[in-house]
Amino acid sequence: MSFVDRLNLRLPLIQAPMAGVSTPALAASVSEAGGLGSIGVGAGDSAAARAMIAEVRERTGRAFNVNLFVHRPATPDPVREAAWLAWLAPVFAAYDAVPPQRLREIYTSFADDPDMLAMLLEVAPPVVSFHFGLPDAEVIGALRARGIVTMATATSLDEARLIAAAGVDAVVAQGIEAGGHRGVFDPAAPDDALGTIALTRLLVRATSLPVVAAGGIMDGAGIAAALDLGAVAAQLGTAFIACPESAASDEYRAALAGEGGYHTVLTSLISGRPARALANRFTALGEQVAGWRPPDYPIAYDAGKALHAAAVAKGEHGYGAHWAGQGAPLARVLPAIELVRLLSEELAACRR
């Protein structure tokens, strides 16, 4: 049975679980329309994740995906963190604010969260996906033993081979065009920055896993292209930001439709890990950073969120984590169900 048939998808489409955007309502709408909706739970604890899963199930009886962060725990470095806060201090001062006195590791990696694992094994969502790395093989085996389909993000062939060796069911080939955080296992290692086309084709030819293409895909023509490369499905994230069911703020939506959408930037300044965002005041700080290195993810994110809050208090929204891929100018403002239907029609037209 194929990957798409196993999940009973009517359309080979997965909605990416972009942090700060995905909601149970969005995920359920995509699933109801025939794709695979997704929620991201890496920024919360097991109780919050349980509530989100329950809400999706209240809204749809179809398959959906639960995405987890599996990053290496941050290495605290008080000297580096103090230096980073000192470097940001003038930016805070411009909004009559001061940086926090200390930074915290605000997100727990799934690799260190037994409560999250226990909850997932109890409620057994149809699909679980991993970003930033992989949990132990025993964890993957336990999830699969509960009948859960597993996926993991790869940005390179080496990462895809690790995913295959771990027994994961499918690999998401995340090209450099993709919005949000790069799924690199080691952010300190060199990044070949492969595009979606090259990476997808490479993984299709060099691994036996079903490949899901991700990055820069915004319409039915993009989905068709991914399938022609040998992918079993396409994952779209930026395409769903403008949907009313997403959690994007009004300012985020306006930025997506503005000039910044044509100039997305890959930056580590906001969170401590490379992520693609709409060009804004935060990404512009990269021109001044001159050798400064932010603390490890997610410690740096604590500072980024504090700066955003200070600026918003003064009416400035240009320091938000406005994640978006290079296809941002192609976004359509439609309810999720209508967008999925349109994508299906566009794909069918390409196939004709």
C-alpha positions in Angstrom: 0.0 0.0 0.0 1.4 3.4 -0.9 2.0 6.2 1.6 -0.9 8.3 0.3 -3.2 5.3 0.3 -2.2 4.3 3.8 -3.4 7.7 5.0 -6.5 7.7 2.8 -5.5 11.0 1.2 -7.6 12.2 -1.7 -4.9 14.7 -2.6 -1.1 14.2 -2.3 -0.8 17.3 -0.1 0.5 17.9 3.4 0.0 21.2 5.2 3.2 22.0 7.0 3.0 22.5 10.8 4.6 26.0 10.8 5.1 27.2 14.3 3.0 30.2 15.1 0.6 29.5 12.1 -0.8 26.0 12.4 -4.0 25.5 14.4 -6.3 22.6 15.0 -8.9 24.4 12.9 -6.5 24.7 10.0 -5.3 21.1 10.2 -8.8 19.7 10.4 -9.9 21.8 7.4 -7.1 20.5 5.3 -7.7 17.0 6.3 -11.5 17.3 5.7 -10.7 18.6 2.2 -8.6 15.5 1.4 -5.1 16.5 2.3 -3.1 15.8 5.5 -3.5 18.6 8.0 -0.7 19.2 10.6 -0.3 20.8 14.0 3.0 21.7 15.6 3.3 20.9 19.3 7.0 21.5 19.8 6.4 24.8 21.5 4.2 23.4 24.2 4.0 20.7 26.8 2.1 17.4 26.7 -1.1 18.8 28.2 -1.2 21.5 25.5 -0.5 18.9 22.8 -3.2 16.6 24.1 -5.7 19.4 23.9 -4.7 20.3 20.4 -5.0 16.7 19.2 -8.4 16.4 20.9 -9.6 19.5 19.1 -8.5 18.2 15.7 -10.3 14.9 16.3 -13.4 16.8 17.3 -13.3 18.6 13.9 -12.4 15.7 11.6 -12.3 11.9 11.5 -9.6 11.9 8.9 -5.8 11.5 9.3 -3.7 14.3 10.5 -0.1 14.9 11.5 1.5 15.9 14.9 4.9 17.5 14.5 7.6 17.5 17.2 11.0 19.3 17.6 13.8 16.9 18.3 16.6 19.4 18.7 19.8 18.8 20.7 19.4 20.4 24.1 21.0 23.8 24.2 24.3 24.3 25.9 24.0 27.2 28.3 26.7 29.8 28.0 26.2 32.7 30.4 29.0 34.8 28.9 27.7 34.4 25.3 24.2 35.0 26.4 25.1 38.2 28.3 27.1 39.4 25.3 24.1 38.8 23.1 21.7 40.7 25.4 24.2 43.6 25.5 24.4 43.7 21.7 20.5 43.8 21.6 20.3 46.4 24.4 20.3 49.5 22.0 17.5 47.9 20.0 15.4 47.4 23.1 16.2 50.9 24.2 14.7 52.3 21.0 11.4 51.0 22.3 11.9 52.2 25.9 12.7 48.7 27.1 15.6 46.7 28.5 16.5 43.1 27.6 15.7 40.3 30.1 18.3 39.8 32.7 18.8 36.2 31.8 17.6 33.8 29.0 15.8 30.5 29.4 15.6 27.4 27.3 11.9 27.9 26.4 11.2 24.7 24.4 11.8 21.1 25.5 13.1 18.7 22.9 11.0 15.6 22.3 14.2 13.7 22.9 14.0 14.8 26.6 10.2 14.8 27.1 8.9 11.4 28.4 5.5 13.0 29.2 5.0 13.9 25.5 5.9 10.4 24.4 3.6 8.8 27.0 0.7 11.0 25.8 1.3 10.2 22.1 1.4 6.5 22.8 -1.9 6.9 24.7 -3.8 8.9 22.2 -2.1 7.6 19.0 -2.5 10.3 16.5 -2.5 8.9 12.9 0.9 10.6 12.0 3.8 11.9 14.0 6.7 13.8 12.3 10.1 14.9 13.6 12.0 18.1 12.9 15.6 19.0 13.7 16.6 15.4 14.2 15.4 12.0 15.4 14.4 10.4 18.7 15.9 7.1 19.8 15.1 4.1 17.7 13.1 2.6 20.7 10.9 5.7 20.6 10.3 5.4 16.9 9.6 1.7 17.3 7.1 2.3 20.1 5.2 4.9 18.0 5.1 2.6 15.0 3.9 -0.3 17.2 0.9 1.8 18.1 0.1 2.0 14.4 1.4 5.6 14.1 2.9 6.6 10.7 6.2 8.5 11.2 7.9 11.1 9.0 11.1 13.1 9.5 12.6 16.1 7.8 15.9 15.9 5.9 17.9 18.7 4.3 20.6 16.4 2.9 21.2 12.8 1.8 23.1 12.1 4.9 20.2 13.0 7.1 17.8 11.0 4.9 20.0 8.0 5.4 19.8 8.4 9.1 16.1 8.6 8.9 15.8 5.5 6.8 18.1 3.6 9.2 16.0 4.6 12.1 12.9 2.9 10.6 10.9 6.1 9.9 8.1 5.6 7.3 8.7 8.7 5.1 11.1 11.5 4.6 10.3 15.2 4.0 12.8 16.7 1.6 13.1 20.3 2.9 14.6 22.5 0.2 16.4 25.8 1.1 13.3 27.6 -0.3 11.2 26.5 2.6 9.8 28.9 5.2 10.4 28.5 8.9 13.2 26.6 10.5 15.6 24.5 8.5 15.4 21.0 9.7 19.1 20.5 9.8 20.2 18.0 12.5 23.4 20.0 13.3 23.1 23.8 12.8 26.8 24.2 13.4 27.7 21.9 10.4 28.1 23.1 6.8 24.8 23.3 5.0 24.8 22.4 1.3 21.6 24.5 1.0 20.1 22.1 -1.6 16.9 23.3 -3.4 13.7 21.4 -3.3 14.1 20.0 -6.9 17.7 18.7 -6.4 17.1 17.4 -2.9 13.8 15.6 -3.8 15.3 14.0 -6.9 18.4 13.0 -4.9 16.4 11.3 -2.1 14.1 9.6 -4.6 17.0 8.0 -6.4 19.2 7.3 -3.4 16.8 6.0 -0.7 13.9 3.6 -0.7 11.7 5.8 1.5 8.6 7.6 0.2 9.7 11.2 -0.3 7.6 14.3 0.5 8.8 17.4 -1.3 8.8 20.7 0.7 10.0 24.2 0.0 8.6 26.9 -2.4 5.6 24.9 -3.5 2.5 27.1 -3.6 0.1 25.9 -6.2 -1.1 22.8 -8.1 1.6 23.2 -10.7 4.2 23.0 -7.9 2.6 19.9 -6.6 2.6 18.4 -10.1 6.3 19.2 -10.4 7.1 17.5 -7.1 5.2 14.3 -8.2 7.0 14.4 -11.5 10.3 14.3 -9.6 9.2 11.1 -7.9 7.8 12.5 -4.6 4.7 10.8 -3.2 3.3 14.1 -1.9 4.1 17.8 -1.5 4.2 19.7 1.7 3.0 23.3 1.7 3.3 25.8 4.6 3.5 29.4 3.4 0.6 28.7 1.1 -1.7 28.4 4.2 -0.5 31.4 6.2 -3.1 33.7 4.7 -6.0 31.3 5.4 -8.4 32.6 8.1 -8.0 29.4 10.1 -4.2 30.1 10.6 -2.9 31.8 13.8 -1.0 34.5 11.8 -1.6 38.0 13.2 -3.0 40.7 11.0 0.5 42.2 10.9 2.0 38.9 9.8 -0.6 38.6 7.0 0.0 42.2 5.9 3.8 41.5 5.8 3.2 38.4 3.8 1.4 40.4 1.1 4.0 43.2 1.2 7.4 43.8 -0.2 9.1 41.6 2.4 7.5 38.6 0.7 9.7 39.1 -2.3 12.9 39.2 -0.1 12.8 36.4 2.4 15.9 35.9 4.5 17.5 32.9 6.1 18.6 34.0 9.6 19.6 32.6 13.0 19.2 35.9 14.8 15.6 35.3 15.8 15.8 31.9 17.4 19.4 30.7 17.3 18.7 28.3 14.4 18.6 29.1 10.7 15.0 29.9 9.6 13.5 31.6 6.6 11.4 34.7 7.3 9.9 37.7 5.6 12.4 40.6 5.4 11.7 42.9 8.4 13.5 44.9 11.1 14.7 41.8 12.8 16.2 40.2 9.7 17.8 43.6 8.9 19.9 43.3 12.1 21.9 40.7 10.2 23.6 43.5 8.4 25.0 44.8 11.7 25.7 41.5 13.5 29.4 41.5 12.3 30.6 38.3 13.9 28.2 38.2 16.8 26.7 34.7 17.3 23.4 34.3 19.0 23.0 31.7 21.9 21.9 28.2 21.1 18.3 27.4 20.0 15.9 27.9 21.8 17.7 30.1 24.3 18.1 32.9 21.7 14.4 32.7 21.0 13.7 33.9 24.5 15.5 37.2 23.6 13.8 37.3 20.2 10.3 37.0 21.7 11.1 39.6 24.3 12.3 42.1 21.7 9.2 41.5 19.6 7.0 42.1 22.7 8.8 45.3 23.5 8.4 46.6 20.0 4.8 45.7 19.7 4.1 47.6 22.9 5.2 50.7 21.0 3.2 49.8 17.9 6.1 48.3 15.9 5.5 44.8 14.5 8.7 44.4 12.5 10.5 42.2 15.0 8.0 39.3 14.7 9.0 35.7 13.7 7.2 36.0 10.3 8.3 32.7 8.8 7.7 32.4 5.1 9.2 30.6 2.1 10.5 32.0 -1.2 7.1 31.4 -2.8 5.4 34.0 -0.5 4.2 36.3 -3.3 2.2 33.4 -4.6 0.0 33.1 -1.5 -3.8 33.3 -1.9 -6.2 34.5 0.7 -8.8 31.7 0.9 -10.4 29.5 3.6 -8.3 26.3 3.9 -11.0 24.1 2.4 -11.3 26.3 -0.6 -7.6 26.5 -1.1 -7.2 22.7 -1.0 -10.0 22.4 -3.5 -8.3 25.0 -5.8 -4.9 23.2 -5.4 -6.7 19.9 -6.4 -8.2 21.6 -9.5 -4.8 23.1 -10.5 -3.1 19.7 -10.1 -5.8 18.0 -12.2 -5.4 20.7 -14.9 -1.7 20.0 -15.0 -2.3 16.3 -15.2 -4.6 16.8 -18.2 
